Amino acid sequence: MTEGLLPLQLTGLWLAGAAAASLLCAWAYPLIGQLIAPWAPGARSLARLVYVLSPPLSAGLVVLVVTQPAMAALLIPEHCHAGVCGGHTPVYAAGSGIVIALAAGLSLAAVTVVVVLLGALRTAVLKLHTLRAVANGAVNSDQPYQVLQTDAVVACCVGLWRPQVLLSQALLQLLQPEQLRVVLAHEQAHAARLDNLRGLLVRWATLIWPGGRALQVRKELSIDAEQACDAYAAQMVQDPSLVVQTIRQLAGQRAAISGRGMSFGMHDADARIAALQVQRPGAAGAHGNAWLWGGLWFAVCWSAQVVLLTAGFHAAIELLAAAA
């Protein structure tokens, strides 16, 4: 028997840990949703993003723990191998075909998923280039958006790394100047928050979540983004009633384009209006307790992931080694 793990086995361990932690996150998500429900939309959005993206970090900590005897001793019950007892890195049989094949299989699956995701990203980028090709007007300080020559009412933010606001000619003709300020502030907030990139990361991170749960977190993240941008627009124009008026006027309007851009007409207008009228715990001041308890809860969740996965994976690796 040899103590230690090969690089390929470490990679397989990390991938399996990330998958297991992701499923744990999916199972516990309803509890997280209830915890952050009273928060401001911007805080909820960030908390949801961090939570969904936490499994790879948890898996990395698991790999670190199980390969460091001093750390492993804190989380793994003391046991013996060939008369040597105590906490130690997992033991594997030299050249174990089972362990190496499992690690290789996990690595191959990960590479396949990455290739598929890159293909989907390339398709989205090509659609974005096509959309920009039909837009007129350069982006400058006087006109921080591009105009789509279409009869459809369109207001959206497109792009991942350098988002851009697109407004249709029909929308410009429909809205009053003060309403246009609301829509532009809303879409610029999407660009500043990188909401399209956030949505893409969450979509990728929840690929192995149960279908209903994955759709739930993606939808709720999108709702958070819309409400956060509504709040920003209300702050910019210093007139929440004007934002409410604009939402009502554009309610039900959808961007007549394909892709995953954020559109001003997304989601239920009544819910967005209600969110503007409710003061929610946010970033500081009297609402600091929300952040404190939320932070403690996330720390507990991550700690639980690391403890459970460390003990489970240590036992699984050594069972496979024993069977080899």
Secondary structure, 3 states (H helix, E strand, C coil): CEECCCHHHHHHHHHHHHHHHHHHHHHHHHHHHHHHCCCCHHHHHHHHHHHHCHHHHHHHHHHHHHCCHHHHHHHCCCEEECCEEECCCCEECCCCHHHHHHHHHHHHHHHHHHHHHHHHHHHHHHHHHHHHHCEECCCCCCCCCEEECCCCCCEEEECCCCCEEEEEHHHHHHCCHHHHHHHHHHHHHHHHHCHHHHHHHHHHHCCCCCHHHHHHHHHHHHHHHHHHHHHHHHHHHCCHHHHHHHHHHHCCCCCCCCCCCEECCCCCHHHHHHHHCCCCCCCCHHHHHHHHHHHHHHHHHHHHHHHHHHHHHHHHHHHHHHHC
